[in-house]
């Protein structure tokens, strides 16, 4: 059975992952309003991925005999000003999530909870990809600057993204 301390910390992380979904669909709405449908599609896929992250923790808590306690989800930012600022906000958010996953891992190590360490290692690895994906788009948007043609090319590329769950939630 999972300790109360770790259970509470994972419940807080479920809230952060659900907030992540909320933040990304807020970005999706903003991009859709800018007629950048490819970027909106990328955010849609990212939102679905966050939901998967939340449910993987959700299922784990239940599997370990714990209790899932859902909390209120904070309102996300709704105006992102420019595509670059939106993706920079995504990158900053992923860096924040990485820190929270690392804190959870520290707690699992302290509690000698090996099962949770195994689960959290999946998230540690996932965060490397999450940060890298956002960072790459930020770098490209910086190169694009005010070149509208290049922006539409990137938008078209981001329109190809499809979210496929890597594995069934644990
Ligand atoms: Fe669930 Fe984007 O980290």
Backbone and ligand atoms as CSV (ligand in chain L), in Angstrom:
chain,resi,resn,atom,element,x,y,z
A,1,UNK,N,N,0.845,-1.210,0.000
A,1,UNK,CA,C,0.000,0.000,0.000
A,1,UNK,C,C,0.878,1.256,0.000
A,2,UNK,N,N,0.408,2.261,-0.694
A,2,UNK,CA,C,1.174,3.503,-0.805
A,2,UNK,C,C,1.055,4.328,0.485
A,3,UNK,N,N,2.123,5.036,0.874
A,3,UNK,CA,C,2.056,5.861,2.092
A,3,UNK,C,C,1.159,7.070,1.838
A,4,UNK,N,N,0.620,7.597,2.921
A,4,UNK,CA,C,-0.276,8.767,2.810
A,4,UNK,C,C,0.490,9.963,2.226
A,5,UNK,N,N,1.747,10.084,2.628
A,5,UNK,CA,C,2.560,11.213,2.175
A,5,UNK,C,C,2.760,11.163,0.655
A,6,UNK,N,N,3.098,9.978,0.177
A,6,UNK,CA,C,3.322,9.831,-1.266
A,6,UNK,C,C,2.002,9.935,-2.033
A,7,UNK,N,N,0.955,9.361,-1.438
A,7,UNK,CA,C,-0.382,9.457,-2.057
A,7,UNK,C,C,-0.775,10.930,-2.232
A,8,UNK,N,N,-0.584,11.728,-1.190
A,8,UNK,CA,C,-0.958,13.148,-1.267
A,8,UNK,C,C,-0.112,13.872,-2.317
A,9,UNK,N,N,1.173,13.523,-2.360
A,9,UNK,CA,C,2.066,14.174,-3.327
A,9,UNK,C,C,1.677,13.787,-4.764
A,10,UNK,N,N,1.284,12.537,-4.979
A,10,UNK,CA,C,0.862,12.125,-6.328
A,10,UNK,C,C,-0.481,12.768,-6.673
A,11,UNK,N,N,-1.362,12.886,-5.685
A,11,UNK,CA,C,-2.630,13.579,-5.960
A,11,UNK,C,C,-2.386,15.027,-6.398
A,12,UNK,N,N,-1.409,15.663,-5.774
A,12,UNK,CA,C,-1.063,17.039,-6.177
A,12,UNK,C,C,-0.529,17.037,-7.615
A,13,UNK,N,N,0.203,15.977,-7.960
A,13,UNK,CA,C,0.737,15.894,-9.323
A,13,UNK,C,C,-0.377,15.613,-10.335
A,14,UNK,N,N,-1.366,14.825,-9.945
A,14,UNK,CA,C,-2.521,14.601,-10.837
A,14,UNK,C,C,-3.155,15.953,-11.163
A,15,UNK,N,N,-3.261,16.803,-10.141
A,15,UNK,CA,C,-3.820,18.134,-10.370
A,15,UNK,C,C,-2.951,18.937,-11.341
A,16,UNK,N,N,-1.635,18.830,-11.188
A,16,UNK,CA,C,-0.734,19.575,-12.087
A,16,UNK,C,C,-0.850,19.061,-13.523
A,17,UNK,N,N,-1.010,17.747,-13.675
A,17,UNK,CA,C,-1.128,17.186,-15.029
A,17,UNK,C,C,-2.456,17.600,-15.660
A,18,UNK,N,N,-3.512,17.634,-14.841
A,18,UNK,CA,C,-4.809,18.066,-15.388
A,18,UNK,C,C,-4.786,19.558,-15.703
A,19,UNK,N,N,-4.069,20.331,-14.859
A,19,UNK,CA,C,-3.891,21.747,-15.189
A,19,UNK,C,C,-3.122,21.882,-16.502
A,20,UNK,N,N,-2.125,20.999,-16.704
A,20,UNK,CA,C,-1.348,21.036,-17.945
A,20,UNK,C,C,-2.278,20.844,-19.144
A,21,UNK,N,N,-3.183,19.871,-19.035
A,21,UNK,CA,C,-4.150,19.658,-20.121
A,21,UNK,C,C,-4.947,20.948,-20.364
A,22,UNK,N,N,-5.383,21.560,-19.272
A,22,UNK,CA,C,-6.196,22.779,-19.351
A,22,UNK,C,C,-5.403,23.918,-20.014
A,23,UNK,N,N,-4.124,24.034,-19.610
A,23,UNK,CA,C,-3.262,25.074,-20.179
A,23,UNK,C,C,-3.081,24.857,-21.684
A,24,UNK,N,N,-2.840,23.610,-22.073
A,24,UNK,CA,C,-2.598,23.353,-23.499
A,24,UNK,C,C,-3.858,23.519,-24.336
A,25,UNK,N,N,-5.014,23.186,-23.791
A,25,UNK,CA,C,-6.223,23.416,-24.608
A,25,UNK,C,C,-6.564,24.913,-24.632
A,26,UNK,N,N,-6.080,25.659,-23.626
A,26,UNK,CA,C,-6.232,27.116,-23.685
A,26,UNK,C,C,-5.349,27.665,-24.819
A,27,UNK,N,N,-4.144,27.108,-24.942
A,27,UNK,CA,C,-3.257,27.496,-26.042
A,27,UNK,C,C,-3.867,27.058,-27.380
A,28,UNK,N,N,-4.486,25.890,-27.389
A,28,UNK,CA,C,-5.161,25.403,-28.604
A,28,UNK,C,C,-6.212,26.415,-29.057
A,29,UNK,N,N,-7.007,26.894,-28.108
A,29,UNK,CA,C,-8.061,27.869,-28.436
A,29,UNK,C,C,-7.446,29.158,-28.986
A,30,UNK,N,N,-6.356,29.600,-28.335
A,30,UNK,CA,C,-5.708,30.844,-28.776
A,30,UNK,C,C,-5.167,30.684,-30.207
A,31,UNK,N,N,-4.494,29.568,-30.484
A,31,UNK,CA,C,-3.958,29.346,-31.832
A,31,UNK,C,C,-5.087,29.223,-32.864
A,32,UNK,N,N,-6.173,28.570,-32.480
A,32,UNK,CA,C,-7.303,28.435,-33.419
A,32,UNK,C,C,-7.838,29.816,-33.786
A,33,UNK,N,N,-7.873,30.725,-32.802
A,33,UNK,CA,C,-8.334,32.096,-33.064
A,33,UNK,C,C,-7.371,32.876,-33.958
A,34,UNK,N,N,-6.102,32.459,-33.964
A,34,UNK,CA,C,-5.109,33.118,-34.842
A,34,UNK,C,C,-5.091,32.485,-36.239
A,35,UNK,N,N,-5.950,31.481,-36.452
A,35,UNK,CA,C,-5.976,30.706,-37.709
A,35,UNK,C,C,-4.671,29.946,-37.957
A,36,UNK,N,N,-4.007,29.586,-36.868
A,36,UNK,CA,C,-2.823,28.726,-36.972
A,36,UNK,C,C,-3.272,27.321,-36.531
A,37,UNK,N,N,-3.955,26.660,-37.457
A,37,UNK,CA,C,-4.607,25.389,-37.116
A,37,UNK,C,C,-3.617,24.265,-36.824
A,38,UNK,N,N,-2.427,24.330,-37.411
A,38,UNK,CA,C,-1.423,23.303,-37.142
A,38,UNK,C,C,-0.923,23.411,-35.709
A,39,UNK,N,N,-0.654,24.632,-35.268
A,39,UNK,CA,C,-0.227,24.848,-33.875
A,39,UNK,C,C,-1.352,24.432,-32.924
A,40,UNK,N,N,-2.593,24.748,-33.311
A,40,UNK,CA,C,-3.742,24.350,-32.482
A,40,UNK,C,C,-3.808,22.826,-32.386
A,41,UNK,N,N,-3.541,22.152,-33.486
A,41,UNK,CA,C,-3.530,20.682,-33.483
A,41,UNK,C,C,-2.444,20.134,-32.563
A,42,UNK,N,N,-1.258,20.776,-32.597
A,42,UNK,CA,C,-0.144,20.341,-31.741
A,42,UNK,C,C,-0.564,20.449,-30.267
A,43,UNK,N,N,-1.222,21.550,-29.930
A,43,UNK,CA,C,-1.673,21.761,-28.549
A,43,UNK,C,C,-2.771,20.767,-28.168
A,44,UNK,N,N,-3.620,20.436,-29.122
A,44,UNK,CA,C,-4.668,19.436,-28.875
A,44,UNK,C,C,-4.016,18.097,-28.506
A,45,UNK,N,N,-3.016,17.691,-29.292
A,45,UNK,CA,C,-2.310,16.431,-29.027
A,45,UNK,C,C,-1.596,16.502,-27.667
A,46,UNK,N,N,-1.009,17.668,-27.370
A,46,UNK,CA,C,-0.299,17.836,-26.092
A,46,UNK,C,C,-1.273,17.731,-24.916
A,47,UNK,N,N,-2.449,18.331,-25.085
A,47,UNK,CA,C,-3.470,18.243,-24.034
A,47,UNK,C,C,-3.862,16.791,-23.771
A,48,UNK,N,N,-4.026,16.029,-24.842
A,48,UNK,CA,C,-4.389,14.609,-24.694
A,48,UNK,C,C,-3.277,13.837,-23.989
A,49,UNK,N,N,-2.034,14.218,-24.296
A,49,UNK,CA,C,-0.898,13.561,-23.646
A,49,UNK,C,C,-0.910,13.855,-22.139
A,50,UNK,N,N,-1.247,15.085,-21.777
A,50,UNK,CA,C,-1.300,15.452,-20.351
A,50,UNK,C,C,-2.391,14.678,-19.627
A,51,UNK,N,N,-3.493,14.488,-20.295
A,51,UNK,CA,C,-4.590,13.710,-19.709
A,51,UNK,C,C,-4.098,12.269,-19.453
A,52,UNK,N,N,-3.336,11.747,-20.394
A,52,UNK,CA,C,-2.763,10.411,-20.238
A,52,UNK,C,C,-1.830,10.374,-19.017
A,53,UNK,N,N,-0.997,11.420,-18.883
A,53,UNK,CA,C,-0.089,11.489,-17.725
A,53,UNK,C,C,-0.885,11.479,-16.422
A,54,UNK,N,N,-1.960,12.270,-16.393
A,54,UNK,CA,C,-2.786,12.346,-15.174
A,54,UNK,C,C,-3.400,10.983,-14.863
A,55,UNK,N,N,-3.932,10.312,-15.884
A,55,UNK,CA,C,-4.631,9.045,-15.654
A,55,UNK,C,C,-3.676,7.899,-15.316
A,56,UNK,N,N,-2.452,8.018,-15.774
A,56,UNK,CA,C,-1.446,6.993,-15.412
A,56,UNK,C,C,-1.177,7.068,-13.894
A,57,UNK,N,N,-1.045,8.294,-13.357
A,57,UNK,CA,C,-0.903,8.464,-11.905
A,57,UNK,C,C,-2.184,8.022,-11.190
A,58,UNK,N,N,-3.314,8.436,-11.733
A,58,UNK,CA,C,-4.634,8.131,-11.165
A,58,UNK,C,C,-4.777,6.610,-10.977
A,59,UNK,N,N,-4.505,5.863,-12.036
A,59,UNK,CA,C,-4.644,4.404,-11.983
A,59,UNK,C,C,-3.634,3.774,-11.025
A,60,UNK,N,N,-2.464,4.384,-10.956
A,60,UNK,CA,C,-1.423,3.848,-10.060
A,60,UNK,C,C,-1.842,3.985,-8.595
A,61,UNK,N,N,-2.357,5.150,-8.234
A,61,UNK,CA,C,-2.780,5.372,-6.837
A,61,UNK,C,C,-3.821,4.321,-6.451
A,62,UNK,N,N,-4.774,4.077,-7.328
A,62,UNK,CA,C,-5.832,3.094,-7.034
A,62,UNK,C,C,-5.245,1.682,-6.961
A,63,UNK,N,N,-4.355,1.377,-7.874
A,63,UNK,CA,C,-3.743,0.041,-7.891
A,63,UNK,C,C,-2.961,-0.238,-6.609
A,64,UNK,N,N,-2.394,0.834,-6.027
A,64,UNK,CA,C,-1.621,0.668,-4.785
A,64,UNK,C,C,-2.500,0.761,-3.537
A,65,UNK,N,N,-3.808,0.745,-3.724
A,65,UNK,CA,C,-4.719,0.768,-2.580
A,65,UNK,C,C,-4.896,2.147,-1.981
A,66,UNK,N,N,-4.519,3.194,-2.735
A,66,UNK,CA,C,-4.658,4.560,-2.236
A,66,UNK,C,C,-5.968,5.203,-2.680
A,67,UNK,N,N,-6.114,6.468,-2.328
A,67,UNK,CA,C,-7.333,7.196,-2.645
A,67,UNK,C,C,-7.004,8.400,-3.536
A,68,UNK,N,N,-7.683,8.478,-4.678
A,68,UNK,CA,C,-7.513,9.634,-5.570
A,68,UNK,C,C,-8.396,10.765,-5.042
A,69,UNK,N,N,-7.792,11.925,-4.822
A,69,UNK,CA,C,-8.566,13.084,-4.355
A,69,UNK,C,C,-8.345,14.223,-5.336
A,70,UNK,N,N,-9.365,14.497,-6.127
A,70,UNK,CA,C,-9.243,15.556,-7.136
A,70,UNK,C,C,-9.501,16.922,-6.517
A,71,UNK,N,N,-8.661,17.877,-6.917
A,71,UNK,CA,C,-8.797,19.249,-6.396
A,71,UNK,C,C,-9.233,20.173,-7.535
A,72,UNK,N,N,-9.555,21.414,-7.191
A,72,UNK,CA,C,-9.950,22.405,-8.216
A,72,UNK,C,C,-8.777,22.673,-9.158
A,73,UNK,N,N,-9.111,22.888,-10.414
A,73,UNK,CA,C,-8.071,23.200,-11.404
A,73,UNK,C,C,-8.042,24.710,-11.628
A,74,UNK,N,N,-6.853,25.254,-11.491
A,74,UNK,CA,C,-6.623,26.695,-11.653
A,74,UNK,C,C,-6.967,27.159,-13.082
A,75,UNK,N,N,-7.388,28.405,-13.212
A,75,UNK,CA,C,-7.651,28.951,-14.556
A,75,UNK,C,C,-6.324,29.189,-15.278
A,76,UNK,N,N,-6.212,28.730,-16.525
A,76,UNK,CA,C,-4.962,28.967,-17.257
A,76,UNK,C,C,-4.951,30.368,-17.886
A,77,UNK,N,N,-3.778,30.775,-18.344
A,77,UNK,CA,C,-3.672,32.006,-19.139
A,77,UNK,C,C,-4.512,31.816,-20.394
A,78,UNK,N,N,-5.150,32.881,-20.867
A,78,UNK,CA,C,-5.975,32.730,-22.073
A,78,UNK,C,C,-5.444,33.550,-23.258
A,79,UNK,N,N,-4.530,34.490,-22.985
A,79,UNK,CA,C,-3.994,35.299,-24.087
A,79,UNK,C,C,-2.474,35.128,-24.117
A,80,UNK,N,N,-1.954,34.676,-25.246
A,80,UNK,CA,C,-0.527,34.368,-25.315
A,80,UNK,C,C,0.276,35.338,-26.198
A,81,UNK,N,N,-0.391,36.301,-26.782
A,81,UNK,CA,C,0.230,37.408,-27.540
A,81,UNK,C,C,0.884,37.004,-28.858
A,82,UNK,N,N,1.851,36.082,-28.827
A,82,UNK,CA,C,2.508,35.660,-30.075
A,82,UNK,C,C,2.745,34.139,-30.015
A,83,UNK,N,N,2.918,33.488,-31.187
A,83,UNK,CA,C,3.223,32.055,-31.169
A,83,UNK,C,C,4.477,31.755,-30.346
A,84,UNK,N,N,5.486,32.605,-30.466
A,84,UNK,CA,C,6.721,32.381,-29.705
A,84,UNK,C,C,6.446,32.435,-28.210
A,85,UNK,N,N,5.675,33.431,-27.775
A,85,UNK,CA,C,5.381,33.539,-26.336
A,85,UNK,C,C,4.578,32.336,-25.857
A,86,UNK,N,N,3.678,31.823,-26.704
A,86,UNK,CA,C,2.877,30.650,-26.318
A,86,UNK,C,C,3.792,29.437,-26.112
A,87,UNK,N,N,4.692,29.198,-27.059
A,87,UNK,CA,C,5.565,28.026,-26.917
A,87,UNK,C,C,6.609,28.224,-25.821
A,88,UNK,N,N,6.995,29.489,-25.575
A,88,UNK,CA,C,7.904,29.735,-24.448
A,88,UNK,C,C,7.189,29.435,-23.129
A,89,UNK,N,N,5.893,29.772,-23.080
A,89,UNK,CA,C,5.105,29.454,-21.872
A,89,UNK,C,C,5.001,27.937,-21.711
A,90,UNK,N,N,4.864,27.223,-22.842
A,90,UNK,CA,C,4.799,25.752,-22.784
A,90,UNK,C,C,6.121,25.191,-22.249
A,91,UNK,N,N,7.235,25.721,-22.740
A,91,UNK,CA,C,8.549,25.254,-22.284
A,91,UNK,C,C,8.745,25.537,-20.793
A,92,UNK,N,N,8.400,26.753,-20.376
A,92,UNK,CA,C,8.529,27.095,-18.945
A,92,UNK,C,C,7.683,26.162,-18.094
A,93,UNK,N,N,6.486,25.861,-18.606
A,93,UNK,CA,C,5.605,24.979,-17.841
A,93,UNK,C,C,6.212,23.574,-17.731
A,94,UNK,N,N,6.774,23.080,-18.815
A,94,UNK,CA,C,7.379,21.743,-18.771
A,94,UNK,C,C,8.570,21.704,-17.819
A,95,UNK,N,N,9.327,22.804,-17.750
A,95,UNK,CA,C,10.453,22.851,-16.806
A,95,UNK,C,C,9.938,22.785,-15.362
A,96,UNK,N,N,8.811,23.442,-15.133
A,96,UNK,CA,C,8.172,23.397,-13.812
A,96,UNK,C,C,7.701,21.962,-13.497
A,97,UNK,N,N,7.112,21.304,-14.494
A,97,UNK,CA,C,6.632,19.926,-14.291
A,97,UNK,C,C,7.808,18.975,-14.036
A,98,UNK,N,N,8.899,19.179,-14.755
A,98,UNK,CA,C,10.088,18.342,-14.529
A,98,UNK,C,C,10.544,18.454,-13.075
A,99,UNK,N,N,10.543,19.682,-12.565
A,99,UNK,CA,C,10.972,19.882,-11.176
A,99,UNK,C,C,10.030,19.146,-10.219
A,100,UNK,N,N,8.736,19.214,-10.505
A,100,UNK,CA,C,7.780,18.550,-9.605
A,100,UNK,C,C,7.921,17.025,-9.670
A,101,UNK,N,N,8.242,16.490,-10.851
A,101,UNK,CA,C,8.463,15.041,-10.971
A,101,UNK,C,C,9.738,14.648,-10.201
A,102,UNK,N,N,10.774,15.476,-10.330
A,102,UNK,CA,C,12.016,15.193,-9.600
A,102,UNK,C,C,11.790,15.225,-8.081
A,103,UNK,N,N,10.964,16.174,-7.619
A,103,UNK,CA,C,10.646,16.244,-6.187
A,103,UNK,C,C,9.910,14.980,-5.742
A,104,UNK,N,N,9.009,14.492,-6.604
A,104,UNK,CA,C,8.277,13.255,-6.281
A,104,UNK,C,C,9.246,12.067,-6.205
A,105,UNK,N,N,10.185,12.023,-7.131
A,105,UNK,CA,C,11.180,10.951,-7.123
A,105,UNK,C,C,12.002,11.022,-5.832
A,106,UNK,N,N,12.398,12.226,-5.435
A,106,UNK,CA,C,13.149,12.387,-4.176
A,106,UNK,C,C,12.350,11.815,-3.000
A,107,UNK,N,N,11.063,12.073,-3.005
A,107,UNK,CA,C,10.200,11.584,-1.921
A,107,UNK,C,C,10.099,10.060,-1.949
A,108,UNK,N,N,9.929,9.490,-3.156
A,108,UNK,CA,C,9.833,8.027,-3.288
A,108,UNK,C,C,11.128,7.358,-2.812
A,109,UNK,N,N,12.264,7.992,-3.092
A,109,UNK,CA,C,13.558,7.456,-2.647
A,109,UNK,C,C,13.637,7.517,-1.119
A,110,UNK,N,N,13.226,8.660,-0.578
A,110,UNK,CA,C,13.255,8.854,0.885
A,110,UNK,C,C,12.359,7.826,1.582
A,111,UNK,N,N,11.222,7.549,0.966
A,111,UNK,CA,C,10.261,6.610,1.566
A,111,UNK,C,C,10.600,5.149,1.250
A,112,UNK,N,N,11.666,4.939,0.465
A,112,UNK,CA,C,12.063,3.576,0.041
A,112,UNK,C,C,10.916,2.852,-0.654
A,113,UNK,N,N,10.146,3.603,-1.455
A,113,UNK,CA,C,9.021,3.020,-2.196
A,113,UNK,C,C,9.511,2.682,-3.611
A,114,UNK,N,N,9.942,1.452,-3.793
A,114,UNK,CA,C,10.554,1.051,-5.069
A,114,UNK,C,C,9.573,1.040,-6.229
A,115,UNK,N,N,8.322,0.662,-5.949
A,115,UNK,CA,C,7.317,0.645,-7.027
A,115,UNK,C,C,7.099,2.061,-7.560
A,116,UNK,N,N,7.020,3.023,-6.645
A,116,UNK,CA,C,6.806,4.412,-7.080
A,116,UNK,C,C,8.029,4.940,-7.820
A,117,UNK,N,N,9.194,4.494,-7.395
A,117,UNK,CA,C,10.419,4.907,-8.116
A,117,UNK,C,C,10.361,4.426,-9.562
A,118,UNK,N,N,9.886,3.185,-9.744
A,118,UNK,CA,C,9.761,2.627,-11.100
A,118,UNK,C,C,8.796,3.437,-11.939
A,119,UNK,N,N,7.662,3.764,-11.351
A,119,UNK,CA,C,6.670,4.566,-12.077
A,119,UNK,C,C,7.244,5.939,-12.416
A,120,UNK,N,N,7.874,6.556,-11.421
A,120,UNK,CA,C,8.373,7.918,-11.622
A,120,UNK,C,C,9.513,7.992,-12.627
A,121,UNK,N,N,10.273,6.891,-12.746
A,121,UNK,CA,C,11.342,6.900,-13.749
A,121,UNK,C,C,10.750,7.088,-15.153
A,122,UNK,N,N,9.560,6.516,-15.375
A,122,UNK,CA,C,8.878,6.687,-16.666
A,122,UNK,C,C,8.627,8.188,-16.913
A,123,UNK,N,N,8.182,8.889,-15.861
A,123,UNK,CA,C,7.904,10.329,-16.005
A,123,UNK,C,C,9.188,11.143,-16.168
A,124,UNK,N,N,10.243,10.721,-15.462
A,124,UNK,CA,C,11.534,11.426,-15.602
A,124,UNK,C,C,11.965,11.377,-17.071
A,125,UNK,N,N,11.874,10.180,-17.664
A,125,UNK,CA,C,12.265,10.021,-19.079
A,125,UNK,C,C,11.324,10.795,-19.999
A,126,UNK,N,N,10.056,10.757,-19.691
A,126,UNK,CA,C,9.048,11.458,-20.495
A,126,UNK,C,C,9.317,12.968,-20.500
A,127,UNK,N,N,9.745,13.502,-19.347
A,127,UNK,CA,C,9.995,14.948,-19.259
A,127,UNK,C,C,11.164,15.393,-20.133
A,128,UNK,N,N,12.107,14.489,-20.367
A,128,UNK,CA,C,13.212,14.846,-21.270
A,128,UNK,C,C,12.627,15.135,-22.654
A,129,UNK,N,N,11.703,14.281,-23.084
A,129,UNK,CA,C,11.045,14.476,-24.391
A,129,UNK,C,C,10.154,15.702,-24.396
A,130,UNK,N,N,9.419,15.891,-23.312
A,130,UNK,CA,C,8.488,17.014,-23.230
A,130,UNK,C,C,9.227,18.354,-23.363
A,131,UNK,N,N,10.330,18.483,-22.620
A,131,UNK,CA,C,11.100,19.731,-22.685
A,131,UNK,C,C,11.751,19.894,-24.050
A,132,UNK,N,N,12.276,18.807,-24.573
A,132,UNK,CA,C,12.973,18.868,-25.850
A,132,UNK,C,C,12.035,19.290,-26.987
A,133,UNK,N,N,10.817,18.733,-26.989
A,133,UNK,CA,C,9.855,19.059,-28.056
A,133,UNK,C,C,9.507,20.547,-28.030
A,134,UNK,N,N,9.223,21.075,-26.841
A,134,UNK,CA,C,8.851,22.501,-26.735
A,134,UNK,C,C,10.053,23.386,-27.064
A,135,UNK,N,N,11.220,22.991,-26.579
A,135,UNK,CA,C,12.438,23.771,-26.800
A,135,UNK,C,C,12.761,23.879,-28.296
A,136,UNK,N,N,12.565,22.783,-29.016
A,136,UNK,CA,C,12.857,22.779,-30.448
A,136,UNK,C,C,11.952,23.769,-31.191
A,137,UNK,N,N,10.677,23.782,-30.822
A,137,UNK,CA,C,9.741,24.697,-31.495
A,137,UNK,C,C,10.064,26.153,-31.130
A,138,UNK,N,N,10.419,26.404,-29.866
A,138,UNK,CA,C,10.816,27.758,-29.457
A,138,UNK,C,C,12.008,28.218,-30.297
A,139,UNK,N,N,12.999,27.350,-30.451
A,139,UNK,CA,C,14.197,27.710,-31.231
A,139,UNK,C,C,13.829,28.027,-32.673
A,140,UNK,N,N,12.950,27.213,-33.229
A,140,UNK,CA,C,12.563,27.443,-34.628
A,140,UNK,C,C,11.768,28.729,-34.787
A,141,UNK,N,N,10.887,29.015,-33.828
A,141,UNK,CA,C,10.113,30.267,-33.903
A,141,UNK,C,C,11.030,31.483,-33.775
A,142,UNK,N,N,12.092,31.359,-32.995
A,142,UNK,CA,C,13.055,32.465,-32.881
A,142,UNK,C,C,13.749,32.678,-34.217
A,143,UNK,N,N,14.082,31.583,-34.912
A,143,UNK,CA,C,14.726,31.697,-36.229
A,143,UNK,C,C,13.758,32.294,-37.246
A,144,UNK,N,N,12.484,31.906,-37.146
A,144,UNK,CA,C,11.460,32.365,-38.093
A,144,UNK,C,C,11.226,33.871,-37.984
A,145,UNK,N,N,11.251,34.378,-36.745
A,145,UNK,CA,C,11.046,35.818,-36.534
A,145,UNK,C,C,9.737,36.281,-37.133
A,146,UNK,N,N,9.796,37.233,-38.048
A,146,UNK,CA,C,8.561,37.766,-38.636
A,146,UNK,C,C,8.318,37.230,-40.047
A,147,UNK,N,N,8.967,36.139,-40.404
A,147,UNK,CA,C,8.793,35.522,-41.724
A,147,UNK,C,C,7.487,34.703,-41.745
A,148,UNK,N,N,6.429,35.285,-42.279
A,148,UNK,CA,C,5.104,34.653,-42.264
A,148,UNK,C,C,5.100,33.331,-43.045
A,149,UNK,N,N,5.810,33.325,-44.159
A,149,UNK,CA,C,5.850,32.114,-44.970
A,149,UNK,C,C,6.453,30.949,-44.156
A,150,UNK,N,N,7.552,31.228,-43.471
A,150,UNK,CA,C,8.191,30.188,-42.652
A,150,UNK,C,C,7.272,29.764,-41.501
A,151,UNK,N,N,6.538,30.718,-40.959
A,151,UNK,CA,C,5.599,30.392,-39.873
A,151,UNK,C,C,4.513,29.438,-40.373
A,152,UNK,N,N,3.988,29.701,-41.569
A,152,UNK,CA,C,2.956,28.813,-42.122
A,152,UNK,C,C,3.525,27.424,-42.427
A,153,UNK,N,N,4.797,27.368,-42.814
A,153,UNK,CA,C,5.415,26.055,-43.060
A,153,UNK,C,C,5.512,25.267,-41.751
A,154,UNK,N,N,5.922,25.949,-40.682
A,154,UNK,CA,C,6.008,25.281,-39.380
A,154,UNK,C,C,4.609,24.858,-38.919
A,155,UNK,N,N,3.649,25.752,-39.129
A,155,UNK,CA,C,2.264,25.453,-38.730
A,155,UNK,C,C,1.774,24.184,-39.428
A,156,UNK,N,N,2.095,24.088,-40.706
A,156,UNK,CA,C,1.672,22.924,-41.474
A,156,UNK,C,C,2.326,21.646,-40.912
A,157,UNK,N,N,3.586,21.752,-40.546
A,157,UNK,CA,C,4.297,20.597,-39.970
A,157,UNK,C,C,3.681,20.188,-38.628
A,158,UNK,N,N,3.361,21.173,-37.801
A,158,UNK,CA,C,2.801,20.863,-36.477
A,158,UNK,C,C,1.382,20.297,-36.592
A,159,UNK,N,N,0.778,20.539,-37.736
A,159,UNK,CA,C,-0.557,19.994,-37.999
A,159,UNK,C,C,-0.550,18.488,-38.193
A,160,UNK,N,N,0.645,17.912,-38.352
A,160,UNK,CA,C,0.743,16.456,-38.576
A,160,UNK,C,C,0.763,15.668,-37.263
A,161,UNK,N,N,0.948,16.378,-36.148
A,161,UNK,CA,C,1.107,15.638,-34.889
A,161,UNK,C,C,-0.170,14.902,-34.485
A,162,UNK,N,N,0.007,13.655,-34.099
A,162,UNK,CA,C,-1.108,12.842,-33.598
A,162,UNK,C,C,-0.645,12.244,-32.273
A,163,UNK,N,N,-1.498,12.311,-31.254
A,163,UNK,CA,C,-1.115,11.686,-29.982
A,163,UNK,C,C,-1.539,10.216,-29.966
A,164,UNK,N,N,-0.567,9.352,-29.763
A,164,UNK,CA,C,-0.842,7.927,-29.605
A,164,UNK,C,C,-0.307,7.525,-28.240
A,165,UNK,N,N,-1.152,7.027,-27.349
A,165,UNK,CA,C,-0.654,6.658,-26.015
A,165,UNK,C,C,0.487,5.643,-26.140
A,166,UNK,N,N,1.636,5.863,-25.451
A,166,UNK,CA,C,2.779,4.965,-25.573
A,166,UNK,C,C,2.475,3.561,-25.073
A,167,UNK,N,N,1.756,3.484,-23.949
A,167,UNK,CA,C,1.338,2.185,-23.393
A,167,UNK,C,C,0.001,2.427,-22.705
A,168,UNK,N,N,-0.717,1.348,-22.412
A,168,UNK,CA,C,-1.975,1.515,-21.669
A,168,UNK,C,C,-1.641,2.064,-20.294
A,169,UNK,N,N,-2.461,2.992,-19.744
A,169,UNK,CA,C,-2.187,3.489,-18.393
A,169,UNK,C,C,-2.018,2.335,-17.407
A,170,UNK,N,N,-1.015,2.479,-16.520
A,170,UNK,CA,C,-0.708,1.395,-15.566
A,170,UNK,C,C,-1.914,1.086,-14.680
L,1,LIG,FE1,FE,2.766,15.852,-18.110
L,1,LIG,FE2,FE,3.940,17.821,-20.144
L,1,LIG,O1,O,4.149,16.859,-18.595
